Amino acid sequence: MIQSFLSNKLPEIKKLLKAHKVTKAYIFGSACTESFNDKSDIDLLIMRIKS
């Protein structure tokens, strides 16, 4: 389920990450497991270049 969501949103996500100078983004929590569902949130760890 998470893979199809991310695949559909990937161009938009990449544009947003680039605009905010994100160098790395990690997904963690239920999004990385089989328990992810339509009521789950997506936990992200974002690293960016210091301005």
Distance bins in CASP14 RR format, pairs under 12 A and 6 or more apart:
PFRMAT RR
TARGET T0000
AUTHOR 0000-0000-0000
RMODE 2
METHOD distances of the structure
MODEL  1
1 7 0 0 0 0 0 1 0 0 0 0 0
1 8 0 0 0 0 0 1 0 0 0 0 0
1 30 0 0 0 0 0 1 0 0 0 0 0
1 31 0 0 0 0 1 0 0 0 0 0 0
1 32 0 0 0 0 0 1 0 0 0 0 0
1 33 0 0 0 0 0 1 0 0 0 0 0
1 34 0 0 0 0 1 0 0 0 0 0 0
1 35 0 0 0 0 0 1 0 0 0 0 0
1 36 1 0 1 0 0 0 0 0 0 0 0
1 37 1 0 0 1 0 0 0 0 0 0 0
1 38 1 0 0 1 0 0 0 0 0 0 0
1 39 0 0 0 0 0 1 0 0 0 0 0
1 40 0 0 0 0 1 0 0 0 0 0 0
1 42 0 0 0 0 0 1 0 0 0 0 0
2 8 0 0 0 0 0 1 0 0 0 0 0
2 9 0 0 0 0 0 1 0 0 0 0 0
2 27 1 0 0 1 0 0 0 0 0 0 0
2 28 0 0 0 0 0 1 0 0 0 0 0
2 29 0 0 0 0 0 1 0 0 0 0 0
2 30 0 0 0 0 1 0 0 0 0 0 0
2 31 1 0 1 0 0 0 0 0 0 0 0
2 32 1 0 0 1 0 0 0 0 0 0 0
2 33 0 0 0 0 1 0 0 0 0 0 0
2 34 0 0 0 0 1 0 0 0 0 0 0
2 35 0 0 0 0 0 1 0 0 0 0 0
2 36 1 0 1 0 0 0 0 0 0 0 0
2 37 0 0 0 0 1 0 0 0 0 0 0
2 38 0 0 0 0 0 1 0 0 0 0 0
2 40 0 0 0 0 1 0 0 0 0 0 0
2 41 0 0 0 0 0 1 0 0 0 0 0
2 42 1 0 0 1 0 0 0 0 0 0 0
2 43 0 0 0 0 0 1 0 0 0 0 0
3 9 0 0 0 0 0 1 0 0 0 0 0
3 10 0 0 0 0 0 1 0 0 0 0 0
3 27 0 0 0 0 0 1 0 0 0 0 0
3 31 0 0 0 0 1 0 0 0 0 0 0
3 32 0 0 0 0 0 1 0 0 0 0 0
3 34 0 0 0 0 0 1 0 0 0 0 0
3 36 0 0 0 0 1 0 0 0 0 0 0
4 10 0 0 0 0 0 1 0 0 0 0 0
4 36 0 0 0 0 0 1 0 0 0 0 0
4 38 0 0 0 0 0 1 0 0 0 0 0
5 12 0 0 0 0 0 1 0 0 0 0 0
5 13 0 0 0 0 0 1 0 0 0 0 0
5 27 0 0 0 0 0 1 0 0 0 0 0
5 31 0 0 0 0 1 0 0 0 0 0 0
5 36 0 0 0 0 1 0 0 0 0 0 0
5 37 0 0 0 0 0 1 0 0 0 0 0
5 38 0 0 0 0 1 0 0 0 0 0 0
5 40 0 0 0 0 0 1 0 0 0 0 0
5 41 0 0 0 0 0 1 0 0 0 0 0
5 42 0 0 0 0 1 0 0 0 0 0 0
6 12 0 0 0 0 0 1 0 0 0 0 0
6 13 1 0 0 1 0 0 0 0 0 0 0
6 14 0 0 0 0 0 1 0 0 0 0 0
6 25 0 0 0 0 0 1 0 0 0 0 0
6 27 0 0 0 0 1 0 0 0 0 0 0
6 31 0 0 0 0 1 0 0 0 0 0 0
6 32 0 0 0 0 0 1 0 0 0 0 0
6 36 0 0 0 0 0 1 0 0 0 0 0
6 42 0 0 0 0 1 0 0 0 0 0 0
6 44 0 0 0 0 0 1 0 0 0 0 0
7 13 0 0 0 0 0 1 0 0 0 0 0
7 14 0 0 0 0 0 1 0 0 0 0 0
9 15 0 0 0 0 0 1 0 0 0 0 0
9 16 0 0 0 0 1 0 0 0 0 0 0
9 17 0 0 0 0 0 1 0 0 0 0 0
9 42 0 0 0 0 0 1 0 0 0 0 0
10 16 0 0 0 0 0 1 0 0 0 0 0
10 17 0 0 0 0 0 1 0 0 0 0 0
10 25 0 0 0 0 0 1 0 0 0 0 0
11 17 0 0 0 0 0 1 0 0 0 0 0
11 18 0 0 0 0 0 1 0 0 0 0 0
12 18 0 0 0 0 0 1 0 0 0 0 0
12 19 0 0 0 0 0 1 0 0 0 0 0
13 19 0 0 0 0 0 1 0 0 0 0 0
13 20 0 0 0 0 0 1 0 0 0 0 0
13 22 0 0 0 0 1 0 0 0 0 0 0
13 25 0 0 0 0 1 0 0 0 0 0 0
13 27 0 0 0 0 0 1 0 0 0 0 0
13 42 0 0 0 0 0 1 0 0 0 0 0
13 44 0 0 0 0 1 0 0 0 0 0 0
13 46 0 0 0 0 0 1 0 0 0 0 0
14 20 0 0 0 0 0 1 0 0 0 0 0
14 22 0 0 0 0 1 0 0 0 0 0 0
14 25 0 0 0 0 1 0 0 0 0 0 0
15 22 0 0 0 0 0 1 0 0 0 0 0
16 22 0 0 0 0 1 0 0 0 0 0 0
16 25 0 0 0 0 1 0 0 0 0 0 0
16 44 0 0 0 0 0 1 0 0 0 0 0
16 46 0 0 0 0 0 1 0 0 0 0 0
16 48 0 0 0 0 0 1 0 0 0 0 0
17 23 0 0 0 0 1 0 0 0 0 0 0
17 24 0 0 0 0 1 0 0 0 0 0 0
17 25 1 0 1 0 0 0 0 0 0 0 0
17 26 0 0 0 0 0 1 0 0 0 0 0
17 44 0 0 0 0 1 0 0 0 0 0 0
17 46 0 0 0 0 1 0 0 0 0 0 0
17 47 0 0 0 0 0 1 0 0 0 0 0
17 48 0 0 0 0 1 0 0 0 0 0 0
17 49 0 0 0 0 0 1 0 0 0 0 0
18 25 0 0 0 0 0 1 0 0 0 0 0
18 48 0 0 0 0 0 1 0 0 0 0 0
18 49 0 0 0 0 0 1 0 0 0 0 0
19 48 0 0 0 0 0 1 0 0 0 0 0
20 44 0 0 0 0 0 1 0 0 0 0 0
20 46 1 0 0 1 0 0 0 0 0 0 0
20 47 0 0 0 0 0 1 0 0 0 0 0
20 48 1 0 0 1 0 0 0 0 0 0 0
20 49 0 0 0 0 1 0 0 0 0 0 0
20 51 0 0 0 0 0 1 0 0 0 0 0
21 46 0 0 0 0 0 1 0 0 0 0 0
21 47 0 0 0 0 1 0 0 0 0 0 0
21 48 1 0 1 0 0 0 0 0 0 0 0
21 49 1 0 1 0 0 0 0 0 0 0 0
21 50 0 0 0 0 1 0 0 0 0 0 0
21 51 1 0 0 1 0 0 0 0 0 0 0
22 44 0 0 0 0 1 0 0 0 0 0 0
22 45 0 0 0 0 0 1 0 0 0 0 0
22 46 1 0 1 0 0 0 0 0 0 0 0
22 47 1 0 0 1 0 0 0 0 0 0 0
22 48 1 0 1 0 0 0 0 0 0 0 0
22 49 0 0 0 0 1 0 0 0 0 0 0
23 45 0 0 0 0 0 1 0 0 0 0 0
23 46 0 0 0 0 1 0 0 0 0 0 0
23 47 1 0 1 0 0 0 0 0 0 0 0
23 48 1 0 1 0 0 0 0 0 0 0 0
23 49 1 0 1 0 0 0 0 0 0 0 0
23 50 0 0 0 0 0 1 0 0 0 0 0
24 44 0 0 0 0 0 1 0 0 0 0 0
24 45 0 0 0 0 1 0 0 0 0 0 0
24 46 1 0 0 1 0 0 0 0 0 0 0
24 47 1 0 1 0 0 0 0 0 0 0 0
24 48 0 0 0 0 1 0 0 0 0 0 0
24 49 0 0 0 0 0 1 0 0 0 0 0
25 31 0 0 0 0 0 1 0 0 0 0 0
25 42 0 0 0 0 0 1 0 0 0 0 0
25 43 0 0 0 0 0 1 0 0 0 0 0
25 44 1 0 1 0 0 0 0 0 0 0 0
25 45 1 0 0 1 0 0 0 0 0 0 0
25 46 1 0 1 0 0 0 0 0 0 0 0
25 47 1 0 0 1 0 0 0 0 0 0 0
25 48 0 0 0 0 1 0 0 0 0 0 0
26 32 0 0 0 0 1 0 0 0 0 0 0
26 42 0 0 0 0 0 1 0 0 0 0 0
26 43 0 0 0 0 1 0 0 0 0 0 0
26 44 1 0 0 1 0 0 0 0 0 0 0
26 45 1 0 1 0 0 0 0 0 0 0 0
26 46 0 0 0 0 1 0 0 0 0 0 0
26 47 0 0 0 0 1 0 0 0 0 0 0
27 33 0 0 0 0 0 1 0 0 0 0 0
27 36 0 0 0 0 1 0 0 0 0 0 0
27 40 0 0 0 0 0 1 0 0 0 0 0
27 41 0 0 0 0 0 1 0 0 0 0 0
27 42 1 0 0 1 0 0 0 0 0 0 0
27 43 1 0 0 1 0 0 0 0 0 0 0
27 44 1 0 0 1 0 0 0 0 0 0 0
27 45 0 0 0 0 1 0 0 0 0 0 0
27 46 0 0 0 0 0 1 0 0 0 0 0
28 36 0 0 0 0 0 1 0 0 0 0 0
28 41 0 0 0 0 0 1 0 0 0 0 0
28 42 0 0 0 0 1 0 0 0 0 0 0
28 43 1 0 1 0 0 0 0 0 0 0 0
28 44 1 0 0 1 0 0 0 0 0 0 0
28 45 1 0 0 1 0 0 0 0 0 0 0
28 46 0 0 0 0 0 1 0 0 0 0 0
29 35 0 0 0 0 1 0 0 0 0 0 0
29 36 0 0 0 0 1 0 0 0 0 0 0
29 40 0 0 0 0 1 0 0 0 0 0 0
29 41 0 0 0 0 1 0 0 0 0 0 0
29 42 0 0 0 0 1 0 0 0 0 0 0
29 43 1 0 1 0 0 0 0 0 0 0 0
29 44 0 0 0 0 1 0 0 0 0 0 0
29 45 0 0 0 0 0 1 0 0 0 0 0
30 36 1 0 1 0 0 0 0 0 0 0 0
30 37 0 0 0 0 1 0 0 0 0 0 0
30 38 0 0 0 0 0 1 0 0 0 0 0
30 39 0 0 0 0 1 0 0 0 0 0 0
30 40 1 0 1 0 0 0 0 0 0 0 0
30 41 1 0 0 1 0 0 0 0 0 0 0
30 42 0 0 0 0 1 0 0 0 0 0 0
30 43 1 0 0 1 0 0 0 0 0 0 0
31 37 0 0 0 0 0 1 0 0 0 0 0
31 40 1 0 0 1 0 0 0 0 0 0 0
31 41 0 0 0 0 1 0 0 0 0 0 0
31 42 1 0 1 0 0 0 0 0 0 0 0
31 43 1 0 0 1 0 0 0 0 0 0 0
31 44 0 0 0 0 1 0 0 0 0 0 0
31 45 0 0 0 0 0 1 0 0 0 0 0
32 40 0 0 0 0 0 1 0 0 0 0 0
32 42 0 0 0 0 1 0 0 0 0 0 0
32 43 0 0 0 0 1 0 0 0 0 0 0
32 44 0 0 0 0 0 1 0 0 0 0 0
32 45 0 0 0 0 0 1 0 0 0 0 0
33 40 0 0 0 0 1 0 0 0 0 0 0
33 43 0 0 0 0 0 1 0 0 0 0 0
34 40 0 0 0 0 0 1 0 0 0 0 0
36 42 0 0 0 0 1 0 0 0 0 0 0
36 43 0 0 0 0 0 1 0 0 0 0 0
END
